């Protein structure tokens, strides 16, 4: 069991922007746990995925939005924020943990691929830093973040005490506030789900066509170990995510049938044996 640093250094970012209510909640919780540094976008960056800025300069300005907290607003994406924080703002100081969020809306299942919140966490994992992305499953304009604080603090302290596996970022989604208390947290796998999308053709005042993306979320997974199941049953879902996107089961299956030489080409003298696909265990965590 890893010892919790007496005053851990915690880097905070997000995708909703430095003025969003979710990051204010995250700062309020993290300053109870350790020393906090914030580097966040200066404007909303939702749905940016893991985009980085390469075509124009990045700007980084000091901010006094959080009293007593070293904070900066960045003109780039969430991934840019983490890169700048590690290599410029913190320099030789190594964060004990990177946290991103709290996102205004769910990042469960396939949403993790589009999420700017999770891109900040995954960028940290790429940099060798333990990281967590937090999201609230409420898209309402006046979403209530108050009930997230105890769960954010609990999960964060668990991560600092027990550690996060190398190369892993935790995707934590919290149910929206309701009259029913949250039942606990579950370690989950990502549900097999998708957006059933359409592009609505519309016209501007000059009758020029444009398209507006619409659609509905479809859960194709009936498993009771998924993040969607956990959230539907009023649990906090925790999904360990990795930036290695190799489909290991698919790799094993393809090795059994695909021919890797051209017709008539001699086979190599030796072929490394395929590694078996590792199984996963799922558990329940309660505060």
C-alpha angles and dihedrals in degrees: 000000000000118000116241110242110248089243109007120206109238124192116205128199137151144176102237091071135259093283095054119119092232095062091046088057091048092051091049091054098041095051087062089058107039151324110318132210120179126204110169139153118276090225137024114293101177116157093017093124111193096333119151130195114249105142101063139020123283119229125207121190130181115246132202095194093115111052112234094003127113102236139168135187118217131203091218140072128290090263089051089053093056092045092051092044094053099041102032116014099040096025105168094006113100116210115231089210140005118210127186130194147338083221119207097233139018124304096182126134115348092358088081089075093059097036121118088190092060093041088065090051094045092047087056090051089051087054090053095256126131109246145181131194115204125199135177115217094225123102094180118128091236098038114174112232096175097101092052095069098078092047095046090051093045095050092043093052090047089052093049093046101042101023132228120261114262114268091018133118121191118232105206120186122185123201117244117265115277141155089268116080117237107264098216139284129290131202102228146173122241111270120239099246139134145187115259095217137195133177111227111214112222137164131230122224089276090054092247111147124243134167132235119199113232134161149126133261116248122194109206094176123091095181118127093214096066131105091242092055091048094050093045089055094048099259128132107246121220117189120181106221131194134198091222099095095186110141096223096185089050090048091054092047094049092049088061096059115013120099111225099192131069116251108284093012112131115245118246116262093248136017121197113243116252116252115238118252111259120235123226133223124214127203145171127254122195128188 
